[in-house]
Amino acid sequence: MRDLRAEEGVLAVFLAGSHARGEANEHSDVDVEVLVSSEAQVRNATLYRDGLLFSVGRSTVAHRERAFTDPQTALWNLTALRTGVPLHDPDGVFADLQGRARAFGWASFEEAARARAAHLLAGAVEDVHKVMGGLSRGDDAKVAYACLSLTFELGDAALLETGTLIPTENRYLTLARDAWPDPAWRSAYGTLVGLTGEVVRARGRAALTAFGRAVALTRRVEDHDRTLAHEAARRVQGFLGGA
């Protein structure tokens, strides 16, 4: 915190994510958001400190204010602004944003959000055809790749149409699945994204194993990125060994 406050152009610092909402566990990263005065200072950083993983994001006030004018930005940002915990706010910049976020009503976005949802569905048509083509030819890789895009094209459309805000990316898939109270939608989307019990856990363990192997196989001189990745791989190895 002391380091961030000393940076030139820092207007405010606030805690976001699971720690701000009181939902953190031992694997949660600490999300620290920094409001800066210019685009030149916008950058993100990830680091381990005192045994915790810190994710530090820097953004301008203008970028955060897009949550009040753009429905897709609002999905991802309104809850973070509403629930953020101020750590450094000498001029009340964050307090002003938070007050506006808490007072903001989705009703003013409904028309624009529905138009954006329709645009996303139109954009998904190409991926729909890729799925049909892959299924007809037995090309599983083509189907899987198209499904990655459809996960977010359809998910964002559902969230926009229903005005469902995203408090954390960890809940994106379940929020999108449950956005419409339609059993056929919920079943189809849940299957599309792999929310099927053992399949999810198997995919999760495979993802961890793949990460560890990728770190081991990537050739890179020692730098911050390599150090960070190797520390994460060490933790992955311990997790898989103890699970």
N, C-alpha and C positions, 0 to 999 in steps of 0.2 A: 504493500500500500504506500509506504513512504517513497519508494522508487517511482511509482506512478504519479503521485502528487507533484513530484519534482520535475516531471517531464514538461517541456515547453508546449504550450497550447492545450493543456489538459483543463477542461471546464468542469468536469464532474466524473465521479467514479461510483458505480453501484453494483451490488451483488445481484445476480440473476440465477435462473435455473433452480435445480432441486434444493440447493442449500438455502436459497431465498424463500422457497415455498415450504421448507421444513420436511422435505421428502428424501433427503440424501441417505445413501448407504455407504458401505466401505469402498465401493467401486465408483462412486460418483465423482465427477470432476467438479472443481470449483469455478463457476462461471463469473468472471469479473468483466464488466462492461465499462469502457472508458469513452466519454464524450470529448471529442477534440474539436479544435477550431477550424481546421482545414483538411481538405482531401489528402494533402501531402503527408499527413500524419496517420492516415488510416492504414492499419496493418493488424494482423492477428498473430498471436504467439501461444504456443503450448509448451508447458514445462513442468517438471516435477520439482516440488519444493516441500520440505518437511514431510516427505512421505505421501503427499497429495498431488494429484494432477490438476494443474491450473490451466484454464483456457481464458486467455485475455483477448477480448475483442475491442477494437477501436472504431468508432464511427462518428460522423458529424451529426449535429442536431438536425440539419436538413434531411439527412438520410432517415433518421428516426421519425421525423415529421411526415414521411411518406405513409406511415401507418394511418394517417388521418385523411389521405387522399387516394390511396390505392388499395383496393380490397385484398389483393393477394399478399401485399406487404403487411396489411393489418392482421391477417390470419396468424402470421408468425411473430408479430411484434407487440400487439396490444397487451397480451397477458404478461409478457416480460416487463413492460413498462408499468403495468398496474401493480405487479407483485414485487418489483425490484426494491432492494433495501439500500438506501443511500449510504455511501461510505465517505464521500468527499463531495460536497456541493456548496461551495462558499457563496456563490451568487444565485443559488436557487434554480439553476438551469434544469437539473433533473426534476426537481419538485414541480416545475411548471409543466414539463412533459408528462409526468405522472398524473398530475391533476387533470390534464386534458384527456389522457388515456382513460382514466376512470369515469370521466363524464361522457365519453364518446358512445354513441348509440349506433348499432349496426344498421338500423333502419335506413339511414341516409345512404348506405352502400348497396341496398338491395338490387336496384336496377343495374348498376354497374357490375355487381358481383354475378348476377345471372347472365349478363352478356359475356362476361369472362368465362363462366362455366361452359356456355354454349360454344365459345371459341376453342376451349380446350378439347371438347368432344369432337369438334370438326378436325382439330389437329391430330386426334387419336386415330382417325380413319386409316392412315397409312400403316400404323402399327397393327391395327385390326387385320388388315390384309396380309401383313407379314405373318401373323399368327395363323391365319387360314392357310397361307401358302406353306408354312412350315409343317403344319399338321397334315396337310394333304401329301407332303413329300417325305414325311418321317424325319424332318430336319429339326431335331430337338433343340439344337443350339440357337437356331433362328427363332424358334418359339420363345425360348427363355430370354433372349435379348429383347424381343419386342415386349414381353411381359414386364421387363424392368421399366420401360417407358410408360406402359399402361398403368402401372402401379401409381405413379404420380399424376398422370393426366386424369385418370378417373378419380383418384383420391382428392386432388385439388378441386375438381368439378363438384364433387359431393360436398366438400367443406364450404366452398363458396356459395353454392345453391342454398345451403342450410344455415350459413353464418356461424359455423362451428369454429371457434378459435382454438389455436394450438398452444397449450401451456408448455409443452416440451416435445421435442422431436420423437422422444421415446413412445409417445402415445399417438403418433400420426396415424399408423395403420389401423388401430382400434377405433380411433375417432372417425376416420374415413369410412370404415366398415359400418359403424353404427350411426352415421350421419342421417341416413334415411331409414325409417322404421319399416323397411320392406324386406321380408324374409329371403326372397330370391336374390336381392342385391347383397345382403349380408353374407349369405352362403357363398355366392359367386366371388365376391371381392375377398372374403376371408381365405378361400381356396387359392385365388390368384396370388395373394401375397404370402401364402404359406403359414397362415395362422391355424395350424392343424396339429397341435400337441407335440408328439414326438418328432415330427418333421422339423419343427422350428428348433428344437433342442439339438437335433443332429446337424442342422445347418449352422447353428451357432458354434458348436464345437469344431466343425469343419472350417468355419471362417477363422477361428483362433489358430488352428493348426496351419492353415494356409498363410496367415499373417506371419507366424513364426518362421516358416520355411522361406517366405519372400524376403524377410529381413536377413536370414542366413545366406541367401543366394545373391543378394544385391551387393555389388561391389562399389564401395564409396569410401573416400578418404574420411578421416574422423572430422566431424563437425557437429553442430547442434542437432540437426535432423537425424543423423546416424545414432548419436548418443541417446536421443529421445526414443527412437524406434527400438534400439537394443534393450533399453530399460523396460519398455513395454513388453517386448518379447520374453524377457526374463520373468516378468510377472505372469504372462500367459502360460509359460512352462510350469510355474508353480501352481497356477490355478488348475490346469488340466491334470497335473499330477495328483492334486488333492481332491479333485471332483469325483 
